[in-house]
Amino acid sequence: MKIAPSILSADFARLSDDIQAVGEGGADWIHVDVMDGHFVPNITIGPLIVEAARRSTKLPLDVHLMIENPDRYLEDFVGAGADYVTVHQEACPHLHRTVQQIRKLGAKAGVAVNPATSLETVRDILPDLDLLLIMSVNPGFGGQSYIEASTAKLARARAMLDGIGSRAELEVDGGAGAGNVASIVGAGATVVVAGSAVYRHPDGAAAGVREIRAAATA
């Protein structure tokens, strides 16, 4: 299992320190949530913050584009240092083309599905993916509660990926923490995004990462 702390919950006044702290705690990736105020009801960050994160860590940057017309910005985010770029099925009318463009630019390609989106909508794209992201909250804001039906959805996604022999990562994003990570990993997730569970941990972000790791392997 890989842990990908989301910097959406970090203190942007000390972003470099917060990124380094989760690295010290054993984080595997850094997750960057990009929101445009259109596809989701919030506005967050752009390529400049990805560049700043890239300067702060050697860990893979997992950039999640919750935006309309992501094709317009793929080159900017890959150029800023994204290792993985994930787009939403719901935002891409020509999903194969978008995935191919991400790979052409030199990044690994992911596709995300919202809680109410059927996995059948991405079945045909699975062979082309490096990552499938299951949203376990409705995207837009950090600190939301995990949607319990997401665990069964993860298990179905795991079966679909295994059924075609895919080695793509299966990522979950939203409401994950020490209290539910064991069942999430048990359902087949290989990457767990955690924001508030890490950055709002009373003993600091590094302790938050370690607690989730311990809970997953208990």
C-alpha positions as CSV (number, residue, x, y, z in Angstrom):
1,M,0.0,0.0,0.0
2,K,1.2,3.5,-0.8
3,I,0.1,6.5,1.2
4,A,-0.4,9.8,-0.7
5,P,-1.0,12.7,1.6
6,S,-3.1,15.5,0.0
7,I,-1.6,18.9,0.3
8,L,-5.1,20.3,0.1
9,S,-5.0,20.0,3.9
10,A,-1.5,21.4,4.3
11,D,-0.5,24.9,5.5
12,F,0.4,26.7,2.3
13,A,2.4,29.2,4.2
14,R,4.8,26.4,5.1
15,L,4.1,24.1,2.2
16,S,7.7,22.9,1.8
17,D,7.9,22.0,5.5
18,D,4.6,20.2,5.4
19,I,5.6,18.1,2.4
20,Q,8.9,17.2,3.9
21,A,7.2,16.2,7.2
22,V,5.0,13.6,5.5
23,G,8.1,12.3,3.6
24,E,9.8,11.9,7.0
25,G,6.7,10.0,8.2
26,G,7.1,7.5,5.3
27,A,4.7,8.9,2.7
28,D,5.1,7.3,-0.8
29,W,3.5,10.0,-3.0
30,I,2.3,13.6,-2.7
31,H,-1.3,14.1,-3.8
32,V,-2.1,17.5,-5.4
33,D,-5.8,18.4,-5.7
34,V,-6.5,20.9,-8.5
35,M,-10.0,22.4,-8.6
36,D,-11.4,25.1,-10.9
37,G,-14.7,26.2,-9.3
38,H,-16.6,24.8,-12.3
39,F,-16.3,21.0,-12.3
40,V,-16.3,21.1,-8.5
41,P,-17.5,23.9,-6.2
42,N,-14.1,25.0,-5.0
43,I,-11.0,26.7,-6.3
44,T,-7.6,25.5,-5.2
45,I,-4.2,25.5,-6.9
46,G,-2.5,25.5,-10.3
47,P,0.8,24.6,-11.9
48,L,2.9,27.1,-9.8
49,I,2.1,25.1,-6.7
50,V,3.0,21.9,-8.4
51,E,6.3,23.5,-9.3
52,A,6.8,24.4,-5.7
53,A,6.0,20.9,-4.5
54,R,8.4,19.5,-7.1
55,R,11.2,21.6,-5.6
56,S,10.3,20.4,-2.1
57,T,10.4,16.6,-2.6
58,K,11.7,13.8,-4.8
59,L,8.5,11.7,-4.1
60,P,6.2,11.2,-7.0
61,L,3.6,14.0,-7.5
62,D,0.1,12.6,-8.0
63,V,-1.8,15.5,-9.6
64,H,-5.6,15.1,-9.6
65,L,-7.4,17.4,-12.0
66,M,-10.9,18.1,-10.9
67,I,-11.4,20.6,-13.7
68,E,-13.3,21.2,-16.9
69,N,-11.4,20.9,-20.2
70,P,-8.3,19.3,-18.6
71,D,-6.8,18.8,-22.0
72,R,-5.9,22.5,-22.1
73,Y,-3.7,22.2,-19.1
74,L,-2.1,18.8,-19.3
75,E,1.2,20.2,-20.7
76,D,1.4,22.8,-18.0
77,F,1.0,20.3,-15.2
78,V,3.4,17.8,-16.6
79,G,5.9,20.5,-17.3
80,A,5.5,21.7,-13.6
81,G,6.6,18.2,-12.4
82,A,3.6,15.9,-12.2
83,D,4.5,12.2,-12.4
84,Y,0.9,11.1,-12.5
85,V,-2.0,13.1,-14.0
86,T,-5.5,11.9,-13.2
87,V,-8.5,13.3,-15.1
88,H,-12.2,12.7,-14.4
89,Q,-14.3,10.5,-16.6
90,E,-17.1,12.9,-16.2
91,A,-15.0,15.8,-17.6
92,C,-13.6,14.2,-20.6
93,P,-15.7,13.6,-23.7
94,H,-12.8,12.0,-25.5
95,L,-11.2,10.0,-22.7
96,H,-8.9,7.8,-24.7
97,R,-7.4,10.9,-26.5
98,T,-6.8,12.6,-23.1
99,V,-5.1,9.5,-21.6
100,Q,-2.9,9.2,-24.7
101,Q,-1.9,12.8,-24.5
102,I,-0.9,12.5,-20.8
103,R,1.4,9.6,-21.7
104,K,2.7,11.4,-24.8
105,L,3.8,14.2,-22.5
106,G,5.7,11.7,-20.4
107,A,3.5,11.3,-17.3
108,K,1.5,8.3,-16.1
109,A,-2.2,8.5,-16.8
110,G,-5.1,8.1,-14.4
111,V,-8.8,8.3,-14.6
112,A,-11.1,9.1,-11.6
113,V,-14.8,8.3,-11.2
114,N,-17.1,10.2,-8.8
115,P,-19.2,8.2,-6.2
116,A,-22.3,8.1,-8.4
117,T,-20.5,7.2,-11.6
118,S,-20.6,3.5,-12.6
119,L,-17.4,1.6,-13.2
120,E,-18.9,0.5,-16.5
121,T,-18.1,3.9,-17.9
122,V,-14.4,3.3,-17.6
123,R,-14.3,-0.4,-18.5
124,D,-13.0,0.2,-22.0
125,I,-10.2,2.5,-20.9
126,L,-8.8,0.3,-18.2
127,P,-6.1,-1.4,-20.4
128,D,-4.7,2.1,-21.1
129,L,-4.4,3.3,-17.5
130,D,-1.6,3.5,-15.0
131,L,-4.1,4.5,-12.2
132,L,-7.8,4.2,-11.5
133,L,-9.1,6.6,-8.8
134,I,-12.2,5.8,-6.9
135,M,-13.7,8.9,-5.3
136,S,-15.0,8.0,-1.8
137,V,-16.5,11.5,-1.3
138,N,-18.1,13.9,-3.7
139,P,-15.1,16.0,-4.8
140,G,-14.7,19.7,-3.9
141,F,-13.7,19.9,-0.3
142,G,-11.4,18.2,2.2
143,G,-12.5,16.8,5.5
144,Q,-15.6,14.9,4.3
145,S,-16.8,11.6,5.6
146,Y,-16.0,8.4,3.7
147,I,-19.0,7.1,1.7
148,E,-19.3,3.5,2.9
149,A,-20.5,2.1,-0.4
150,S,-17.0,3.0,-1.8
151,T,-15.5,-0.1,-0.2
152,A,-17.7,-2.4,-2.3
153,K,-17.0,-0.3,-5.4
154,L,-13.2,-0.7,-4.8
155,A,-13.7,-4.4,-4.6
156,R,-15.5,-4.4,-8.0
157,A,-12.8,-2.2,-9.5
158,R,-10.1,-4.6,-8.1
159,A,-11.9,-7.5,-9.8
160,M,-12.1,-5.6,-13.1
161,L,-8.4,-4.7,-13.1
162,D,-7.3,-8.2,-12.1
163,G,-9.6,-9.6,-14.8
164,I,-7.6,-8.0,-17.6
165,G,-4.3,-8.5,-15.9
166,S,-3.8,-4.8,-15.3
167,R,-1.0,-3.5,-13.1
168,A,-2.6,-0.1,-12.7
169,E,-2.7,1.4,-9.2
170,L,-6.1,1.4,-7.6
171,E,-6.4,4.6,-5.6
172,V,-9.0,5.9,-3.2
173,D,-9.6,9.5,-2.3
174,G,-11.8,10.9,0.4
175,G,-12.4,10.3,4.1
176,A,-9.6,7.7,4.5
177,G,-7.8,7.4,7.7
178,A,-6.6,5.0,10.4
179,G,-10.2,3.9,11.3
180,N,-11.1,2.5,7.8
181,V,-7.8,2.0,6.0
182,A,-7.7,-1.7,6.7
183,S,-11.0,-2.4,5.0
184,I,-10.0,-0.1,2.1
185,V,-6.8,-2.0,1.5
186,G,-8.6,-5.3,2.1
187,A,-10.9,-4.3,-0.8
188,G,-7.9,-4.0,-3.1
189,A,-6.8,-0.4,-3.0
190,T,-3.0,0.1,-3.6
191,V,-2.9,3.9,-3.0
192,V,-4.7,5.7,-0.2
193,V,-5.0,9.5,-0.3
194,A,-5.3,11.1,3.1
195,G,-5.6,14.8,3.8
196,S,-7.1,15.8,7.1
197,A,-6.2,12.5,8.7
198,V,-2.6,13.4,8.1
199,Y,-2.3,17.1,8.4
200,R,-4.7,17.5,11.3
201,H,-3.2,14.8,13.3
202,P,-2.6,16.0,16.9
203,D,1.0,14.8,16.9
204,G,1.8,16.2,13.5
205,A,1.7,15.1,9.8
206,A,4.5,12.5,10.1
207,A,2.7,10.8,12.9
208,G,-0.5,10.9,10.8
209,V,1.2,9.0,8.1
210,R,2.7,6.4,10.5
211,E,-0.7,5.9,12.2
212,I,-2.4,5.1,8.9
213,R,0.4,2.7,7.9
214,A,0.2,0.9,11.2
215,A,-3.6,0.6,11.0
216,A,-3.4,-0.8,7.4
217,T,-0.9,-3.5,8.4
218,A,-2.4,-4.4,11.8
